[in-house]
Amino acid sequence: MTTVIAFVLMFGLLVFVHEWGHLIFAKRAGMLAREFAIGMGPKLFAFTKNETLYTIRLLPIGGYVRVAGEDPEIVELKAGHHVGLEFNESGKVSKIIVNNKSKHPHARVIEVEKADLDHKLMIEGYEIDEDEKLYFEVDPKAQFVLDEKETQIAPYNRQFASKSVLQRAMQLFAGPLMNFVLAMIIFFILGFIQGVPVNEAKLGDIIADTPAEQAGLQAGDEIVSIDGEQVSTWEEFTEIVRDNPGEELDMTVLRNGERQEVSVTPDSLKQRDVTIGQIGVERAFDDSFIKTIQFGFTQTYEWTKLILVNLGKLVTGQFSLDMLSGPVGIYDATDRVVQTGFINYLMWTAILSINLGIVNLLPLPALDGGRLLFVGIEAVRGKPIDPQKEGVVHFIGFALLMLLMLVVTWNDIQRLFL
């Protein structure tokens, strides 16, 4: 149960931050954000605030922000349609009742002759059995009422396509950007909680009843060399210790500005099929404010670089598709991470956030990166690509991504359960 809660909270946070980025930049650009959803499938919880429907949905496999103009509008008024009209205090149409007009006895029923809800915000038509043509102004926030559900109209200036190339690009880029920001914040928090790992081979706490304590090593000691081999980083130090179980190591230690010689014999520790050396020391940490701030940026950069390198290996065939993990694999990894403590859980969340940001920026159809690619092509051409053609590309891309997700998930299930 602990793993389930940890996974749901982590998933919810990653998706929330990503979609929140899309939402904020959409609203700043004046777009009408119809829905902000966490999860897919049937609604579990919903409320409306400031024109946007906020929902939590059943299936924890993603989320979305639905912006007006990205999908076909729900209702298109055409000549011959019979609709009911209700008006606000300014005399403008505030509600357009599409069906069940009998439930709205105060609505004025007309037959539509002409309507423009994109630019002119007007409806022309006739009352039933009347010859006089009537003209009605429509409020920019008027609601369609279909099956007793209200949906706000979207004038063209509130639609995604009406905005500048830069505004649309920022709205698409904002989701992945917020994932990188979240990772930086988590690394900041980790830095404040535990301090920043010192790069040098400097010792932190010495564990009792271990070879390190028995040899007289002390917290604050810096390892300068081992068996005459220069040591400059913590990684070099730990690698030598791990590779020499049961072998005496002569260490040169810098303590209070003076060099001292210490001999240590690492214990032998069996890990799976490998025996490694261990002397019982912890890494030193720096808890200065400046180092903590730097840690947030440097760790985000280092993990981003590492993920991009591995992604490149996948593209070039150095990694196989079997090495990818889907939701099942991520859940299993989360289970193992949760058992190692809260600090590692935070680290894992930050790494997954960077992963999510990078994957969404890939120039693949249906992903943010794919849509950014089309916006970029438009900027170069000076005119947009046919929306129908772009929609077909994104649909095919989405179908292929779902197929890839099924393959990866099946691989996870085979690896873990079969």
Secondary structure, 3 states (H helix, E strand, C coil): CHHHHHHHHHHHHHHHHHHHHHHHHHHHCCCCEEEEEEEEEEEEEEEEECCEEEEEEEEEEEEEEEECCCCCCCCCCCCCCEEEEEECCCCCEEEEECCCHHHCCCCEEEEEEEEECCCCCEEEEEECCCCCCEEEEEEEEEEEEECCEEEECCCHHHCHHHCCHHHHHHHHHHHHHHHHHHHHHHHHHHHHHHCEECCCCEEEEECCCCHHHHHCCCCCCEEEEECCEECCCHHHHHHHHHCCCCCCEEEEEEECCEEEEEEECCEEEEECCEEEEECCEEECEECCHHHHHHHHHHHHHHHHHHHHHHHHHHHCCCCCHHHCCCHHHHHHHHHHHHCCCHHHHHHHHHHHHHHHHHHHCCCCCCCHHHHHHHHHHHHHHCCCCCHHHHHHHHHHHHHHHHHHHHHHHHHHHHHHHC
